[in-house]
């Protein structure tokens, strides 16, 4: 079992601080790359969502048109039978 140190030397603290700084610098680089990618990908995603919205609206209107045509033709058929 490892024994835990009760105190840290200045050298160990300096090494720890440098390692933490390196990891935060790497994190900042990764976040910058993600931000750059989002800047280029989000407009394309917006266009795709707008296209999907348009297609769904058109499909809805077609379905409503079909239902209206069915009901009108059904009413006309019933009216012609009486």
N, CA and C of each residue as an Amber inpcrd file, in Angstrom:
protein
   246
   0.8470000  -1.1700000   0.0000000   0.0000000   0.0000000   0.0000000
   0.8950000   1.2360000   0.0000000   0.5390000   2.2170000  -0.8350000
   1.3420000   3.4260000  -0.9500000   1.1260000   4.3210000   0.2530000
   2.2220000   4.9250000   0.6670000   2.1540000   5.8350000   1.8070000
   1.9450000   7.2450000   1.2790000   1.0210000   7.9500000   1.8460000
   0.7120000   9.3100000   1.4210000   1.6900000  10.2680000   2.0830000
   2.2210000  11.1940000   1.3150000   3.1340000  12.1900000   1.8860000
   2.3510000  13.2240000   2.6840000   2.9260000  13.6570000   3.7580000
   2.2720000  14.6540000   4.5960000   2.5590000  16.0660000   4.1140000
   3.6640000  16.2440000   3.3810000   4.0090000  17.5890000   2.9140000
   4.5970000  17.4940000   1.5170000   4.4860000  18.5700000   0.8010000
   5.0120000  18.6510000  -0.5550000   6.2160000  19.5770000  -0.5440000
   7.2430000  19.1890000  -1.2940000   8.3970000  20.0670000  -1.4180000
   8.0860000  21.1340000  -2.4520000   8.8660000  22.1940000  -2.4520000
   8.6710000  23.2650000  -3.4270000   8.8320000  22.7420000  -4.8450000
   9.8000000  21.8300000  -5.0530000  10.0160000  21.2700000  -6.3930000
   8.7960000  20.4750000  -6.8510000   8.2400000  19.6990000  -5.9460000
   7.0570000  18.9110000  -6.3090000   5.8650000  19.8230000  -6.6030000
   5.6920000  20.8680000  -5.8230000   4.6130000  21.8140000  -6.0770000
   4.8050000  22.5350000  -7.4060000   6.0620000  22.9080000  -7.7140000
   6.3390000  23.5660000  -8.9940000   6.0500000  22.6240000 -10.1530000
   6.4520000  21.3580000 -10.0100000   6.1790000  20.3670000 -11.0540000
   4.6880000  20.1520000 -11.2440000   3.9750000  20.1050000 -10.1390000
   2.5240000  19.9370000 -10.2060000   1.8820000  21.1310000 -10.9100000
   2.3040000  22.3340000 -10.5590000   1.7510000  23.5440000 -11.1760000
   2.0310000  23.5600000 -12.6710000   3.2410000  23.1810000 -13.0710000
   3.5830000  23.1490000 -14.5020000   2.7220000  22.1290000 -15.2410000
   2.5230000  20.9830000 -14.6450000   1.7050000  19.9420000 -15.2800000
   0.2500000  20.4080000 -15.4150000  -0.2660000  21.0600000 -14.3870000
  -1.6310000  21.5840000 -14.4520000  -1.7200000  22.6370000 -15.5520000
  -0.7220000  23.5270000 -15.6260000  -0.7110000  24.5580000 -16.6740000
  -0.6780000  23.9240000 -18.0630000   0.1090000  22.8740000 -18.2380000
   0.1950000  22.1940000 -19.5340000  -1.1680000  21.5900000 -19.9120000
  -1.8190000  21.0060000 -18.9440000  -3.1140000  20.3790000 -19.2310000
  -4.1700000  21.4150000 -19.5770000  -4.1530000  22.5540000 -18.8890000
  -5.1010000  23.6170000 -19.2330000  -4.7810000  24.2180000 -20.5960000
  -3.4960000  24.3360000 -20.9330000  -3.1320000  24.8320000 -22.2700000
  -3.6450000  23.8830000 -23.3540000  -3.5080000  22.5830000 -23.1160000
  -4.0160000  21.5940000 -24.0750000  -5.5320000  21.6800000 -24.1800000
  -6.2000000  21.8470000 -23.0590000  -7.6490000  21.9930000 -23.0640000
  -8.0610000  23.2320000 -23.8630000  -7.3610000  24.3290000 -23.6840000
  -7.6600000  25.5440000 -24.4400000  -7.4780000  25.3260000 -25.9410000
  -6.4260000  24.5990000 -26.3350000  -6.2130000  24.3090000 -27.7620000
  -7.3540000  23.4630000 -28.3140000  -7.7760000  22.4730000 -27.5440000
  -8.8730000  21.6120000 -28.0050000 -10.1810000  22.3980000 -28.1210000
 -10.4460000  23.2640000 -27.1570000 -11.6590000  24.0780000 -27.2110000
 -11.6250000  25.0600000 -28.3860000 -10.4440000  25.5850000 -28.6940000
 -10.3210000  26.4730000 -29.8620000 -10.6400000  25.7280000 -31.1470000
 -10.1780000  24.4810000 -31.2490000 -10.4760000  23.6770000 -32.4470000
 -11.9730000  23.3870000 -32.5390000 -12.5890000  23.0900000 -31.4090000
 -14.0280000  22.8220000 -31.4080000 -14.7890000  24.0780000 -31.8050000
 -14.3770000  25.2270000 -31.2840000 -15.0450000  26.4830000 -31.6200000
 -14.9220000  26.7870000 -33.1120000 -13.7370000  26.5480000 -33.6770000
 -13.5410000  26.7640000 -35.1080000 -14.4330000  25.8420000 -35.9240000
 -14.5210000  24.5970000 -35.5000000 -15.3650000  23.6380000 -36.2200000
 -16.8340000  24.0240000 -36.1360000 -17.2700000  24.4640000 -34.9630000
 -18.6620000  24.8840000 -34.8130000 -18.9650000  26.0930000 -35.6860000
 -18.0050000  27.0090000 -35.8090000 -18.2200000  28.1880000 -36.6460000
 -18.4600000  27.8120000 -38.1000000 -17.8530000  26.7310000 -38.5630000
 -18.0470000  26.3210000 -39.9560000 -19.2240000  25.3610000 -40.1210000
 -19.5020000  24.5290000 -39.1050000 -20.5390000  23.5070000 -39.2410000
 -21.9450000  24.0020000 -38.8950000 -22.0690000  24.9510000 -37.9840000
 -23.4070000  25.3890000 -37.5780000 -24.2090000  26.0210000 -38.7090000
 -23.6330000  26.8650000 -39.5650000 -24.4470000  27.4000000 -40.6670000
 -24.9740000  26.3010000 -41.5980000 -24.1520000  25.2840000 -41.8620000
 -24.6190000  24.1720000 -42.6990000 -25.7360000  23.4140000 -42.0070000
 -25.6160000  23.2290000 -40.7140000 -26.6620000  22.5380000 -39.9610000
 -27.9550000  23.3460000 -39.9940000 -27.8480000  24.6700000 -39.8610000
 -29.0390000  25.5180000 -39.9530000 -29.7230000  25.3640000 -41.3060000
 -28.9490000  25.3000000 -42.3760000 -29.5270000  25.1340000 -43.7160000
 -30.2360000  23.7970000 -43.8340000 -29.6430000  22.7510000 -43.2910000
 -30.2680000  21.4330000 -43.3700000 -31.5730000  21.3930000 -42.5710000
 -31.5730000  22.0150000 -41.3990000 -32.7920000  22.0540000 -40.5860000
 -33.8690000  22.8620000 -41.3010000 -33.4930000  23.9760000 -41.9350000
 -34.4700000  24.7660000 -42.6870000 -35.0630000  23.9460000 -43.8370000
 -34.2270000  23.1770000 -44.5300000 -34.7140000  22.3160000 -45.6150000
 -35.6590000  21.2460000 -45.0990000 -35.3210000  20.6590000 -43.9540000
 -36.1900000  19.6470000 -43.3550000 -37.5260000  20.2650000 -42.9410000
 -37.4710000  21.4450000 -42.3840000 -38.7020000  22.1440000 -41.9920000
 -39.5890000  22.3950000 -43.2050000 -39.0010000  22.8400000 -44.2920000
 -39.7510000  23.0980000 -45.5210000 -40.3860000  21.8080000 -46.0450000
 -39.6290000  20.7250000 -46.0630000 -40.1490000  19.4420000 -46.5620000
 -41.2920000  18.9300000 -45.6880000 -41.1560000  19.0730000 -44.3640000
 -42.2250000  18.6270000 -43.4710000 -43.4950000  19.4560000 -43.6710000
 -43.3390000  20.7490000 -43.8490000 -44.4980000  21.6080000 -44.0830000
 -45.1970000  21.2460000 -45.3900000 -44.4160000  20.9900000 -46.4360000
 -45.0010000  20.6010000 -47.7170000 -45.7360000  19.2650000 -47.5920000
 -45.1430000  18.3130000 -46.8880000 -45.7920000  17.0160000 -46.6770000
 -47.0910000  17.1550000 -45.9060000 -47.0870000  18.0150000 -44.8930000
 -48.3010000  18.2580000 -44.1220000 -49.3920000  18.8430000 -45.0080000
 -49.0330000  19.8140000 -45.8300000 -50.0260000  20.4310000 -46.7120000
 -50.5870000  19.4300000 -47.7190000 -49.7430000  18.5440000 -48.2290000
 -50.2150000  17.5110000 -49.1520000 -51.2050000  16.5860000 -48.4450000
 -50.8820000  16.1690000 -47.2260000 -51.7910000  15.2900000 -46.4840000
 -53.1310000  15.9710000 -46.1910000 -53.0890000  17.2430000 -45.8200000
 -54.3390000  17.9730000 -45.5850000 -55.1460000  18.0500000 -46.8770000
 -54.4860000  18.2990000 -47.9970000 -55.1700000  18.3490000 -49.2850000
 -55.8310000  17.0330000 -49.6290000 -55.1370000  15.9360000 -49.3560000
 -55.7060000  14.6150000 -49.6260000 -56.9390000  14.3790000 -48.7590000
 -56.8700000  14.7430000 -47.4820000 -58.0120000  14.5490000 -46.5910000
 -59.2010000  15.4030000 -47.0170000 -58.9530000  16.6460000 -47.3670000
 -60.0450000  17.5190000 -47.8110000 -60.6930000  16.9480000 -49.0670000
 -59.8720000  16.4930000 -50.0160000 -60.3990000  15.8970000 -51.2450000
 -61.2480000  14.6650000 -50.9310000 -60.7850000  13.8270000 -50.0180000
 -61.5280000  12.6290000 -49.6400000 -62.8820000  12.9950000 -49.0300000
 -62.8810000  13.9280000 -48.0920000 -64.1410000  14.3050000 -47.4360000
 -65.1110000  14.9600000 -48.4130000 -64.6010000  15.8350000 -49.2690000
 -65.4830000  16.4770000 -50.2430000 -66.0550000  15.4450000 -51.2000000
 -65.2330000  14.5150000 -51.6750000 -65.7340000  13.4940000 -52.6010000
 -66.7100000  12.5540000 -51.9040000 -66.4790000  12.2600000 -50.6240000
 -67.3950000  11.4050000 -49.8630000 -68.7440000  12.1020000 -49.6980000
 -68.7280000  13.3740000 -49.3560000 -69.9720000  14.1320000 -49.2040000
 -70.6970000  14.2150000 -50.5540000 -69.9530000  14.4370000 -51.6250000
 -70.5860000  14.5180000 -52.9490000 -71.1890000  13.1710000 -53.3320000
 -70.5030000  12.0710000 -53.0190000 -71.0290000  10.7400000 -53.3200000
 -72.3230000  10.4770000 -52.5450000 -72.3070000  10.8180000 -51.2480000
 -73.5050000  10.6000000 -50.4270000 -74.6470000  11.4680000 -50.9350000
 -74.3510000  12.6980000 -51.2920000 -75.4000000  13.6050000 -51.7770000
 -75.9720000  13.1160000 -53.0970000 -75.1730000  12.4810000 -53.9300000
 -75.6800000  12.0150000 -55.2230000 -76.5160000  10.7470000 -55.0780000
 -76.4060000  10.0460000 -53.9700000 -77.1760000   8.8190000 -53.7400000
 -78.5680000   9.0790000 -53.1910000 -78.8300000  10.2730000 -52.7160000
 -80.1480000  10.5360000 -52.1390000 -81.1130000  11.1270000 -53.1120000
